[in-house]
Structure formats: structure tokens, C-alpha cells
Amino acid sequence: MDVSADRTPFKRHSSLSTLVAHFFGILAVVLMLIWLLHYREGIEYGSDNPLKILNVHPFLMYCGFLFLVGQAMMTYKTAYASHQVQKMVHGGLHLIGLVLGIVGISAAFRFHDKLNLKDMVSLHSWIGLTTFILLGLQWLLGAFTFLAPQSSSGARARMMPWHVLGGRALFYMGIVAALTGLMQRATMLGQSTNAESRLINFTGLAILLFGVSVDFSVALGRYG
């Protein structure tokens, strides 16, 4: 039996899922920028306008954090380099995403401080911060396991299935956090039928389809 021939459909579908993921990922970035720059007040962390500070949060949490995490997960499909280089790119994109995520989260806390609002009272904040902390721990564990030279091949082999499974689960949790955040913001704005409301909905759909496509790419890539 020709095993490589049997795996050809998986490779083809994985590559298609990667292309679809990039399309929806970039579409979500564009839609979010249109929303924040055209319908809202803009994006500025150091502004005296609390709403501009708040807009930094969704921008960096998706365009900076979640989008880069998705790219990191697809690195082994998109980076045509040695496996060692792929691992470095995978870890590097995760690290950049985490750094930008820290800024995005701090923007939300800064907005609350400006308006004397309580922190961590919504389901979105609970899911979001929990996901972010767990992804940070996942990155640390992965760095020590897969990038540290003293790590044994046996330890890497035992950890790999859990690393992949945990990463996929946390990525979906990040998608849930993004969608609940959009719902929370739309509720705050009181939008129901106008163009901005539809734009928020389409942004959420693009983020959801980006997440599903990334996961399909990763899942099918393991069999390709």
C-alpha cells in the first residue's frame, strides 16, 4: 500500500484550510479596523479619551494576539524551512502575540480605571483572562520541552499530543473570548439593526471561521 498516496487528500485539504484561514483572518482584521476607525473613535493607548483606549483592547487581542496565535499554529504548513526553524517561528509568533496581548489586556484595565469601573465582572473577561494565562503557561511549557537543548526526545514525544490538543482547545477558548467580547461591546453600544451592528456581526463570523479553518489545517496537517 502506498501510504504517501493515501495521505495526499489530507495534504490537499490541509492546504485549502490554510488558505481559507488566511482569507478569513485577514478579512476579520480589515473589518475590525473599519469598525474601530470609522464607526468608533479610533485606536490610541495614550489618549485622554477612554473609548480610544478601550478600542486598543479588541484590536490587539484579535489582530495582535489571536491572529498571531493562529499563524503560529499553521507555521508547520506555511513556513517552508527546516523543522528547527519552524519551531523557532512557531514559538516566536506565540511570544509576540502574548506580548501584544498583555498590552491589549492592560488597555481594558486602563479604560476601567478611567471610568472607575469594576474589573473582571463579565463572562468575557473571565474566559479571556483565563485563556490568556493558560496560553502563557502553555508557551512556557512548550519552550522548556521542545526548544530547550537539554530536553530528551522521549519527553518531547510524550508531550507532543498534549501540547497539540491543549493548543487547539485554548485557541477555541480564545475565539469564544473574542466573540463574547464583540457581543458585550455591541450590547454596550445598543446597536441592533444599523450598519455598525451588521459590521460587528460579520467581524465575529470572520473570526469564528478563521478559528475553525486554523483548527482544520492543524488537524488535517497531522495526517498529511
Secondary structure, DSSP 8 states (H G I E B T S, - for coil): --HHHHHHHHHHHHHHHHHHHHHHHHHHHHHHHHIIIIIS----TT-SSHHHHHHHHHIIIIIIIIHHHHHHHTHHHH--S-HHHHHHHHHHHHHHHHHHHHHHHHHHHHHHHHHT--SS-SHHHHHHHHHHHHHHHHHHHHIIIII-TT--HHHHHHHHHHHHHHHHHHHHHHHHHHHHHHHHHHHHHT-SSSHHHHHHHHHHHHHHHHHHHHHHHHHHHTT-
